[in-house]
Structures are given as structure tokens and as C-alpha cells.
Amino acid sequence: MTSSERVCVVTGAGSGIGAAIVDRLAEDGGTVVLTDLPPVIDALSPEGFPPNVHVWPLDVADGRGRTQVVERLISEFGRLDVLVNCAGVNRDARIPKIEDEPLRFTLNVNLIGPISLARQAVPAMVAAGRGTIINIASRAFLGIFGSGAYSMSKGGLVGITRALALELGPLGITVNAIAPGFIETPMARELPQHVLDATMAAIPVRHGGRPDDIAGAVSFMVNDGSYVSGQVLTVCGGRSIGNK
Ligand SMILES: NC(=O)c1ccc[n+]([C@@H]2O[C@H](COP(=O)([O-])OP(=O)(O)OC[C@H]3O[C@@H](n4cnc5c(N)ncnc54)[C@H](O)[C@@H]3O)[C@@H](O)[C@H]2O)c1
């Protein structure tokens, strides 16, 4: 498969990291399907994208929607080579606030959706003899104070990444996770100022990352990382070393 034949789908790609991943993969070549929640897609103007980028609605927490998008990918393009699970939510909570409903919501978006999409993408990848699944996790997989639900979901995503790499490697499919640290996106800007200040002080390179830093890691895995599988690439300016 050449990069011009490649078909990629990216979830949660209407803004932030996912949008940067779409831009980078589209530059690399092939077809890229940008998906996000229906209202986010409605607010985008499709004419603003290059012709190899297709813009489709997908709520990753919606089981029927997931199936429809995978079926549409196969019927319109005949293949699916790269799945990037990027959609994510962060409802921060300390222990008194970790109730069943927000836990289920976080798990549905950050964990069940990505696993279900991976399962449904596998047959097309097996038919092609190769494929790549990249899960955008978070440095929170290590555990972050006051962020139990999010840390749990991202830890689960790392666990399934490693398990699927074992199971799918013999079928020609690589599975990896990228764990961003603090990346300057709308999600990150919701943090209170005192948290932002403490965050910068704890990052060895002393600045936040850009969405393009994560897009570059995705591009590496898609284009040059065919012998990389089951790994968690932490892209965090050194923060995960943990001196603070
Ligand atoms: N920004 C950071 O510092 C940071 C750090 C670590 C990990 N991450 C992860 O990176 C990913 C992208 O985050 P971001 O910072 O670009 O945030 P963002 O808020 O800019 O983008 C998240 C996107 O996901 C979409 N989304 C939310 N729920 C969805 C659903 N049910 N179905 C489909 N799309 C949905 C949103 O509409 C949004 O476009 C997330 O998985 C996040 O957990 C971000």
C-alpha cells in the first residue's frame, strides 16, 4: 500500500489534537476521514478542507453510529488502513464527585468507543494484510491527582493497546498509544489559572506542547513505525519523568 492509497479515520478531530492529526495525515497522502460530534461537524465548512479530507459526523459513544461509519468507510473507499482514536472527554473529579453517571460517560467516550471502533476496523485491516491503530491516551494513564475517571479511562486505553498489540500483531496490525502531556488546546485551556501555573513549573522544557507535536508522533507511527507495536509514546516535554 502506498501512502496515496491509504484510508485513515480520526475521531474527535473537529478541534485541537485531532484536527492537527487530520492536517498532518492529509499532507502525508491518501484519504482522511475527519469525524466528530454532529454539532461540531455542522459548524465546520467542508470547503475549508483539501479534497482528500472527508468530514463526517460520529459520536463515538453511539454504538450504531460507530457501526455506520465503519460500514460507510468500507462501502465508499473499500478499505480502512489507519484508525486514530482521538475523541476524549475530561470530567475532572476528586473521589466525592466520582459517581456512576460521569464514570460511565467518561468510559463510554474514552474507552468503550475506541475499543469498539478497533474491533470493527480489524476485518478490513486483516483483508488488506496490514493496518495501524493509534489510541490517543494521556500522561494521566500514570495517575493524576483529582482526575480519577479520566486517569482510569486512559489507563484502560493503554491496557487494551498492549493486549491488542499481542493479539493483532500476527495479523499484520500494529497497535500503539500516544500519551500527550499538557497540550495547548480548548480542553487544556479550561483548566483554572493556578493549575496552569503549577503545570508549567512541572514541565522540564517549561512550555506546553502544540497539537502538531502529537500529529508528528502519529505521522511517525503511520509512515515509519511499522516495527513499533504495543508501545506508549509519551509526548510531554519530559514531565512524565516525575521530578515534581
Ligand atoms: N490537550 C491536552 O493537554 C491533552 C493531554 C492528554 C491527552 N489529551 C487527549 O487528546 C485527545 C484530544 O483532546 P484535545 O486536547 O484535542 O481536546 P479538544 O477538546 O480540543 O478535542 C476533543 C474533541 O473530541 C470531541 N469529542 C468529545 N466527545 C466526543 C464523542 N462522544 N464523540 C466524538 N467526538 C467527541 C470534541 O468535540 C472535540 O472536538 C483526547 O482524547 C484527550 O483526552 C489531551
The ligand as a MOL file (V3000), in Angstrom:
LIG
                    3D

  0  0  0     0  0            999 V3000
M  V30 BEGIN CTAB
M  V30 COUNTS 44 48 0 0 0
M  V30 BEGIN ATOM
M  V30 1 N -4.8790 18.7790 25.4390 0
M  V30 2 C -4.1730 18.0430 26.2830 0
M  V30 3 O -3.3740 18.5770 27.0660 0
M  V30 4 C -4.3100 16.5530 26.2900 0
M  V30 5 C -3.4320 15.8450 27.1020 0
M  V30 6 C -3.5030 14.4660 27.1290 0
M  V30 7 C -4.4210 13.8100 26.3440 0
M  V30 8 N -5.2710 14.5100 25.5640 0 CHG=1
M  V30 9 C -6.2180 13.7310 24.7550 0
M  V30 10 O -6.1560 14.1390 23.4110 0
M  V30 11 C -7.4260 13.9370 22.8010 0
M  V30 12 C -7.8490 15.2260 22.0990 0
M  V30 13 O -8.0180 16.2160 23.0850 0
M  V30 14 P -7.8440 17.7890 22.7690 0
M  V30 15 O -6.9320 18.3330 23.7810 0
M  V30 16 O -7.5730 17.9980 21.3360 0 CHG=-1
M  V30 17 O -9.2880 18.2900 23.1900 0
M  V30 18 P -10.3970 19.1010 22.3900 0
M  V30 19 O -11.4620 19.3570 23.3800 0
M  V30 20 O -9.8010 20.2230 21.6380 0
M  V30 21 O -10.8750 17.9950 21.3370 0
M  V30 22 C -11.5820 16.8720 21.7290 0
M  V30 23 C -12.5360 16.5770 20.5970 0
M  V30 24 O -13.2510 15.3810 20.9280 0
M  V30 25 C -14.5780 15.5980 20.5450 0
M  V30 26 N -15.4800 14.7040 21.2550 0
M  V30 27 C -15.8680 14.7770 22.5530 0
M  V30 28 N -16.7520 13.8000 22.8040 0
M  V30 29 C -16.9130 13.1020 21.6500 0
M  V30 30 C -17.6820 11.9900 21.2800 0
M  V30 31 N -18.5280 11.3900 22.1450 0
M  V30 32 N -17.5950 11.5370 20.0030 0
M  V30 33 C -16.7950 12.1450 19.1050 0
M  V30 34 N -16.0370 13.2100 19.4070 0
M  V30 35 C -16.0980 13.6770 20.6680 0
M  V30 36 C -14.8570 17.0620 20.8490 0
M  V30 37 O -15.9820 17.5410 20.1540 0
M  V30 38 C -13.5560 17.6990 20.4170 0
M  V30 39 O -13.5760 18.1190 19.0710 0
M  V30 40 C -8.3830 13.4880 23.9120 0
M  V30 41 O -8.5160 12.0900 23.8860 0
M  V30 42 C -7.6580 13.9310 25.1700 0
M  V30 43 O -8.0040 13.1220 26.2720 0
M  V30 44 C -5.2430 15.8700 25.5180 0
M  V30 END ATOM
M  V30 BEGIN BOND
M  V30 1 1 1 2
M  V30 2 2 2 3
M  V30 3 1 2 4
M  V30 4 1 4 5
M  V30 5 2 4 44
M  V30 6 2 5 6
M  V30 7 1 6 7
M  V30 8 2 7 8
M  V30 9 1 8 9
M  V30 10 1 8 44
M  V30 11 1 9 10
M  V30 12 1 9 42
M  V30 13 1 10 11
M  V30 14 1 11 12
M  V30 15 1 11 40
M  V30 16 1 12 13
M  V30 17 1 13 14
M  V30 18 2 14 15
M  V30 19 1 14 16
M  V30 20 1 14 17
M  V30 21 1 17 18
M  V30 22 2 18 19
M  V30 23 1 18 20
M  V30 24 1 18 21
M  V30 25 1 21 22
M  V30 26 1 22 23
M  V30 27 1 23 24
M  V30 28 1 23 38
M  V30 29 1 24 25
M  V30 30 1 25 26
M  V30 31 1 25 36
M  V30 32 1 26 27
M  V30 33 1 26 35
M  V30 34 2 27 28
M  V30 35 1 28 29
M  V30 36 1 29 30
M  V30 37 2 29 35
M  V30 38 1 30 31
M  V30 39 2 30 32
M  V30 40 1 32 33
M  V30 41 2 33 34
M  V30 42 1 34 35
M  V30 43 1 36 37
M  V30 44 1 36 38
M  V30 45 1 38 39
M  V30 46 1 40 41
M  V30 47 1 40 42
M  V30 48 1 42 43
M  V30 END BOND
M  V30 END CTAB
M  END
